[in-house]
Amino acid sequence: MKGRPAPERRIVIDGKPLPDVLDDAMIKAVVHGFYAEIRQDALLGPIFGNAIAPQDWPTHLDKMCDFWSATLLRTDRYDGRPLPPHLALPGLGEEHFRRWLSLFRDVVQRLCPSDVAALFLDRAMRIAHSFRLAIAFHRGEDSLQVKPISGETLG
């Protein structure tokens, strides 16, 4: 049957169309830039260094690119469970998430237009809060005491 072609589908996040500039190349730049910062960070570098062997970094970076592509571009490339590896990290706490978000904010603000940087950071903050809640629950702590980290309170 002939007819009109299907209209091009736009990705809409929080009621707004996804900016056209956000693509897999930008996601790769963000992921690689962010983890380059993480690996050199005095607080977070040792945690990631202990959790990911040097030869496993390319696979980890590919997986993180797939994660962000699925999160923002709505692709189906990511097939994983990001929370369990974080639950296994002893001592992971508020200061680590704050530093993670600060580094992430700096990278996306440096590499992305402001609307895309805001979108990345909003998702990162939601993910961080979700992980913090799950970690508190997993440790038997009062998860009601876990408050979201706001961008204004990042160092």
C-alpha positions as CSV (number, residue, x, y, z in Angstrom):
1,M,0.0,0.0,0.0
2,K,1.3,3.4,-0.9
3,G,0.8,6.5,1.1
4,R,2.6,9.2,2.8
5,P,5.8,8.3,4.5
6,A,5.7,8.2,8.3
7,P,6.5,11.5,9.9
8,E,9.9,11.9,11.4
9,R,9.7,11.3,15.1
10,R,11.2,13.9,17.4
11,I,12.5,12.9,20.8
12,V,10.8,15.0,23.5
13,I,12.2,15.1,27.0
14,D,10.4,17.0,29.8
15,G,8.0,18.4,27.2
16,K,10.7,19.9,25.0
17,P,12.2,18.6,21.8
18,L,15.7,17.3,22.1
19,P,18.2,19.7,20.6
20,D,19.4,18.5,17.2
21,V,23.0,19.2,18.2
22,L,22.8,16.4,20.8
23,D,24.0,13.3,19.0
24,D,26.3,10.3,19.6
25,A,29.4,12.3,18.8
26,M,28.6,14.8,21.6
27,I,27.8,12.0,24.0
28,K,31.1,10.3,23.3
29,A,32.9,13.6,23.8
30,V,31.2,14.1,27.2
31,V,31.7,10.5,28.4
32,H,35.4,10.4,27.4
33,G,36.1,13.9,28.7
34,F,34.3,13.2,32.0
35,Y,36.1,9.9,32.6
36,A,39.4,11.5,31.8
37,E,38.7,13.9,34.6
38,I,37.5,11.2,36.9
39,R,40.7,9.1,36.4
40,Q,42.9,12.0,37.5
41,D,40.7,13.2,40.4
42,A,42.2,12.7,43.8
43,L,38.9,11.6,45.4
44,L,37.3,9.6,42.6
45,G,40.3,8.3,40.7
46,P,41.3,5.7,43.2
47,I,37.7,4.4,43.5
48,F,37.4,3.9,39.7
49,G,41.0,2.7,39.5
50,N,40.2,-0.1,41.9
51,A,36.9,-1.0,40.3
52,I,38.0,-0.9,36.6
53,A,41.2,-2.6,35.4
54,P,43.3,-0.5,32.9
55,Q,42.5,-2.9,30.1
56,D,38.8,-2.7,30.8
57,W,38.5,1.1,30.3
58,P,37.6,1.0,26.6
59,T,34.7,-1.4,27.3
60,H,33.5,0.7,30.2
61,L,33.6,3.9,28.1
62,D,31.7,2.2,25.3
63,K,29.1,1.0,27.9
64,M,28.8,4.5,29.3
65,C,28.3,5.9,25.8
66,D,25.6,3.4,25.2
67,F,24.0,4.3,28.6
68,W,23.8,8.0,27.8
69,S,22.6,7.3,24.3
70,A,19.8,5.2,25.7
71,T,19.1,7.9,28.4
72,L,19.0,10.9,26.1
73,L,18.6,9.7,22.5
74,R,16.2,6.9,23.5
75,T,18.3,4.3,21.7
76,D,18.2,0.7,22.7
77,R,22.0,0.2,22.9
78,Y,22.3,0.0,26.6
79,D,21.5,-3.4,28.2
80,G,22.7,-3.3,31.7
81,R,22.0,-2.6,35.3
82,P,24.1,0.4,36.5
83,L,23.2,0.2,40.2
84,P,24.7,-3.1,41.4
85,P,28.4,-2.2,40.8
86,H,27.8,0.9,42.8
87,L,26.2,-1.0,45.7
88,A,29.3,-3.1,45.9
89,L,31.6,-0.1,46.5
90,P,32.3,0.2,50.3
91,G,32.3,3.7,51.7
92,L,30.7,5.4,48.7
93,G,29.1,8.5,50.1
94,E,27.8,12.0,49.7
95,E,31.2,13.6,49.1
96,H,31.8,11.1,46.2
97,F,28.5,11.9,44.5
98,R,29.0,15.7,45.0
99,R,32.4,15.5,43.4
100,W,31.1,13.2,40.6
101,L,28.3,15.8,39.8
102,S,30.7,18.7,40.0
103,L,33.1,17.1,37.5
104,F,30.2,16.1,35.3
105,R,28.8,19.7,35.4
106,D,32.2,21.2,34.5
107,V,32.6,18.8,31.5
108,V,29.1,19.3,30.1
109,Q,29.3,23.0,30.5
110,R,32.7,23.1,28.7
111,L,31.6,20.8,25.8
112,C,27.9,21.4,25.2
113,P,25.6,24.2,24.4
114,S,23.8,25.4,27.6
115,D,20.5,23.7,26.9
116,V,22.3,20.4,26.3
117,A,24.5,20.8,29.3
118,A,21.4,21.5,31.4
119,L,19.8,18.3,30.1
120,F,22.8,16.2,30.8
121,L,23.2,17.6,34.3
122,D,19.5,17.2,35.1
123,R,19.7,13.5,34.2
124,A,23.0,13.1,36.1
125,M,21.4,14.6,39.2
126,R,18.4,12.4,39.0
127,I,20.6,9.3,38.6
128,A,22.8,10.4,41.5
129,H,19.8,10.8,43.8
130,S,18.4,7.5,42.8
131,F,21.7,5.8,43.5
132,R,22.1,7.5,46.8
133,L,18.6,6.4,47.9
134,A,19.3,2.8,46.8
135,I,22.7,2.8,48.6
136,A,21.1,4.1,51.8
137,F,18.4,1.5,51.6
138,H,20.9,-1.3,50.8
139,R,23.0,-0.3,53.9
140,G,19.9,-0.2,56.1
141,E,20.1,3.5,56.5
142,D,17.2,5.9,56.7
143,S,16.7,6.7,53.0
144,L,14.2,9.5,54.0
145,Q,17.2,11.5,55.2
146,V,18.7,11.5,51.6
147,K,17.9,14.8,50.1
148,P,18.5,15.6,46.4
149,I,21.8,17.5,45.6
150,S,21.0,20.7,43.8
151,G,23.3,22.4,41.3
152,E,23.5,25.4,43.5
153,T,25.1,23.4,46.3
154,L,27.8,21.9,44.1
155,G,31.4,23.1,44.6
